Structures are given as structure tokens and as C-alpha cells.
Amino acid sequence: MRKPIALVFGLLFVLFAALQYNDPDPEVWIPIYGLAAVACFMTWAGAARWWFLAGMAVMYAVATVYQWPPKFEGFLFSEIGMRSLNIELAREAGGMALCSLVMVGLAVLTRSTPPIRR
């Protein structure tokens, strides 16, 4: 179960990173999603350790709290544009929360899998 989940989310995070090219601050968001994609592909290949993934989950969780808007106005997925800064901050925090949840899931799945010995 670990490999398909890691592959699907790895590809999804690559897509998220690619969609950031027209964001006002792509130099921030492309590495955020790119690092999540690399961690997923490392998990898929059997090279990631559970403690590495758990550390990434904590990092993304802290970033989610830091990025959370002062006033939550929702995500407004029905609109493409940014109606307010709070909605944009909520979307960004939601993306990092997704990264954190995926890293937690992969850490749990990896913990029960023996590491590759070379």
C-alpha cells in the first residue's frame, strides 16, 4: 500500500509545484511542493526512513500554523482568483497541511516496512 500512495502523491506534488509558475512567489512554493514530491519518491523507492518523514510532517505542520490567516474566510474553490488575502493564506496553509498529512501517513507506512539494505 505504501508504494502506490507514495507514487500518487509524488506525482500530485509535482503537479502542484508546476502550477506555481504563475504564483506571485513561485520561488517559495515550488520548493515546498518539490520537497514533498522528493520525499514521496524516496518513500516509493524505499530510501526514506520513518523519522525523516515524521520530521518533514512536523516541519509542514509548523509552517501551516505560521501561514494560517488571521481571519479564516474559507478556501472558495469555486473562484480561481484571489478575493482576499485571507483566502489566499488559507489556500496556502491548506496545501502545507496536505503535505503534513501525507508525510504522517507515509511515516506510519514506512515504519512498518523494513529498510533497504545495500
C-alpha positions as CSV (number, residue, x, y, z in Angstrom):
1,M,0.0,0.0,0.0
2,R,2.9,2.3,0.7
3,K,4.3,2.4,-2.9
4,P,1.1,3.3,-4.8
5,I,0.3,6.0,-2.2
6,A,3.8,7.4,-2.4
7,L,3.7,7.4,-6.2
8,V,0.3,9.1,-6.5
9,F,1.1,11.8,-4.0
10,G,4.6,12.3,-5.5
11,L,3.1,12.9,-8.9
12,L,0.4,15.2,-7.4
13,F,3.0,17.3,-5.6
14,V,5.0,17.6,-8.9
15,L,1.8,18.9,-10.5
16,F,1.2,21.3,-7.6
17,A,4.8,22.6,-8.0
18,A,4.3,23.0,-11.7
19,L,1.1,25.0,-11.2
20,Q,3.0,27.6,-9.1
21,Y,4.9,29.1,-12.0
22,N,2.4,32.0,-12.3
23,D,2.1,32.5,-8.5
24,P,3.3,35.8,-7.1
25,D,6.0,34.0,-5.1
26,P,6.9,30.8,-7.1
27,E,10.4,30.7,-5.5
28,V,8.7,29.8,-2.2
29,W,6.0,27.4,-3.3
30,I,7.9,25.3,-6.0
31,P,10.5,24.1,-3.4
32,I,7.8,23.5,-0.8
33,Y,5.9,21.1,-3.1
34,G,9.1,19.9,-4.7
35,L,10.5,18.7,-1.4
36,A,7.2,16.9,-0.6
37,A,7.4,15.2,-4.1
38,V,11.0,14.2,-3.5
39,A,10.1,12.7,-0.1
40,C,7.2,10.7,-1.7
41,F,9.5,9.4,-4.4
42,M,12.1,8.5,-1.8
43,T,9.4,6.5,0.0
44,W,8.3,4.9,-3.2
45,A,11.9,3.8,-3.8
46,G,12.3,2.5,-0.2
47,A,15.0,5.1,0.6
48,A,13.1,7.2,3.1
49,R,13.2,6.5,6.8
50,W,10.1,7.0,9.1
51,W,11.9,9.6,11.2
52,F,12.8,11.7,8.1
53,L,9.1,11.7,7.0
54,A,8.0,12.4,10.6
55,G,10.4,15.4,10.7
56,M,9.0,16.7,7.4
57,A,5.5,16.3,8.8
58,V,6.4,18.4,11.8
59,M,8.0,21.0,9.5
60,Y,5.0,21.3,7.3
61,A,2.6,21.4,10.3
62,V,4.6,24.3,11.9
63,A,4.5,26.1,8.5
64,T,0.8,25.5,8.3
65,V,0.2,27.2,11.7
66,Y,2.5,30.0,10.7
67,Q,0.7,30.5,7.4
68,W,-2.8,30.3,8.8
69,P,-4.8,33.5,8.0
70,P,-5.6,36.0,10.8
71,K,-9.3,35.6,9.9
72,F,-10.4,32.4,8.2
73,E,-12.8,33.2,5.3
74,G,-12.8,29.8,3.7
75,F,-11.0,28.5,0.6
76,L,-13.6,29.5,-2.1
77,F,-12.7,26.8,-4.6
78,S,-15.5,28.0,-6.9
79,E,-13.4,31.0,-7.7
80,I,-10.0,31.0,-9.4
81,G,-8.9,34.5,-8.5
82,M,-7.9,35.8,-5.1
83,R,-10.8,37.7,-3.5
84,S,-8.9,38.4,-0.3
85,L,-5.5,37.9,1.3
86,N,-7.1,35.7,4.0
87,I,-8.5,33.3,1.3
88,E,-5.0,33.1,-0.3
89,L,-3.4,32.4,3.0
90,A,-5.9,29.7,3.8
91,R,-5.3,28.0,0.5
92,E,-1.5,28.1,1.1
93,A,-1.9,26.8,4.6
94,G,-4.2,24.0,3.3
95,G,-1.6,22.9,0.8
96,M,1.0,22.7,3.6
97,A,-1.5,20.8,5.8
98,L,-2.0,18.3,3.0
99,C,1.8,17.9,2.7
100,S,2.0,17.3,6.5
101,L,-0.8,14.7,6.5
102,V,0.7,12.8,3.6
103,M,4.1,12.8,5.4
104,V,2.5,11.4,8.6
105,G,0.8,8.7,6.5
106,L,4.0,7.7,4.8
107,A,5.9,7.7,8.0
108,V,3.4,5.3,9.6
109,L,3.5,3.1,6.5
110,T,7.3,3.2,6.3
111,R,7.8,2.4,10.0
112,S,6.2,-1.0,9.5
113,T,8.4,-1.7,6.4
114,P,12.0,-2.9,6.8
115,P,14.6,-0.5,5.2
116,I,16.6,-1.5,2.1
117,R,20.0,-2.9,3.0
118,R,22.8,-2.4,0.4
